[in-house]
Amino acid sequence: MRDVKKLKNRSVPFTCFYLGILTIGLSIFGYVEVWGVDWELYGTDEEGSYFYDTESMTRLTKNIARVWVQSAYTEKGISHWVGGGGEEFQNLDFSLIWSEFNCAERSIRHLRIVFYSKNGEIFYPINNDEWHFFAPDSMIGTLYKLICK
C-alpha cells in the first residue's frame, strides 16, 4: 500500500511536467504563422501601402522569383475594389498575394490572392496563373526592382 502512495505522489510532478510541455507546444504551434514574416514597406500611393515579406522570397530558377505581398488599403483603395469587385469589398482591410516574377521577361503573375475583411475574415480568394506585364513606374515595377536585382 505504501508503494502505491509513493507511485501516485511521483506521477503528479510528471503529469504537471507533461501538461506544461503540451501547453508550451500548443502555444508555439498557435504562433507558427507569425514566424518567418518580415514585412518591408516598398511603397505607398493614394490606394494603400504595400509590403513584401523578405523571409518568403525564393528563387525557383535564375529568372523566376516568388514572394508574399501585403496590400493595406486606404478608403480610395477600398472604393477601387468595390467598383471592380462589388459591395462585398466594402469591408476590405488588406490582401495577401503570393506573387511570382519572371525577371527576364519583366512580368508577374499572382498565384494566390486572399482578401481579409476588417474583422479578420477571409473572403473572395483568387487563384490565378496568368502572366501580366507591368509599367516600370508602378508599385509592381518598384517591387520588381527589389526582387529581381
N, C-alpha and C positions, 0 to 999 in steps of 0.2 A: 504494500500500500504506500509506503514511504517513497519507493522508487517511482511510482506513478505521479505523486505530487511533484517530485523533482523534475520529471519529464514535462509535466504541464507548465511548471514555472519557467523552464528553459524555452518552451515553444512560444511564449509571449514575446520575448525580445526578437526571436526570429520572425514571427508574424509581423511585428512592427517594422522590422528591417525590410521585409519583402513588400509590405504596403508602402513604405517610404520610397523604395526603388520604383515601384509601379507608378506612384504619384509623380515622381520626377520624370520618368519615361513618358507618361502621358502628357505632361506639361511641355516637354521638349517636342513631342510629336505634334502638339497643337500649334506650335510656333514655327514649324518647318517651312511653311511657305514664305515666311518673312526672311529667312536666312538666304544669303546669296543675292539679295536685291540691293543694288547700289544705284539708285536713280540719280542721273545727272541732267541738269537742265541744258537743253541745246537751243531753245528759242521760245519766244513769245510773240503773239500778234493779237489783233483785236478779237480773235475767236478763242484764244486759250493759251496755255503754257504747255510745253512739250518736253518730255524727259525720255531718256533711254537708259536701259539697265546695263551698265558696263560689265557686270558679272555674267550676264547671259549671252554676251556676244560670242559667237562661234564662227569659225571659218570651215565651211564644208569642203571647199576647194580654194584654189588661189583667188578665184574671181567671185565666189559665192559666199556671202556672209549673212548670218541671221542674228536678229536682236529683238528684244521686247521693247516696245514703245508705249509710253503712257501719255495720254492727252487729257488735260484737265481743262474743262470748257468754261468760258465766260457766258454771260447771258446772250451775247451775239452768236457765239458758237452753238449754243443750245438752239437758238432760233434757226440757224442754218440747218441743223439736223431735223428740227420739227418740220421745216419747209420741205426737206428732201425725203424724210422717212415717216412723217406722221406725228400725231399727237402723243404717241407713246414715248417720244423723246422729250416731252415737256419736263420730265423729272430727271433728265440726264445729269450725271455728275462728272464721270470720266470714262475713258475707254482704255483697254489694254490691247495692243496689237502685236502679233507675232509676225514680224516683217522679214523678208528675205531680199537682199540686194544682189543684183548682178552687176558687179563693179566694172566689168569690161564693157558692158552694153549700157551702163548708166540707167538701169531700170530697177523697178521694185515690184514685189507682189506681197500682199498681206495674206498670210496663210490662215490666220485666225484673228477675228476682231470680236471682242467681248465688251459690251456696254454695261456700265454699272449705274444704277439709279442713286439718288441722294440718300435713300435709306438702305443702300448696300445690296440691293437685289440685282441679279444678272438678268438682262433682257436682250432680246434680238441678237443672239450670237451669229456671226457670219463666218463661213469657211469659203475661201477663195483661193484660186491658184493662177489667176491671170496676171501676166506681166504688164506693167504700165511704165511709160516714160514719164519723166517729171521735169519741171522747169528748174534750171540751176539755181535760181534765186528764191525758190520756195523753201518751206520748212523741211521738206523731204530732201531737197538739194543740200541744205545745211547738214542734215544728218548723214547724207551720203559722204560728204567730205570727212566727217569724223569716222565713219565705219570703214570706208574704202581707202583710207590713206596708206 
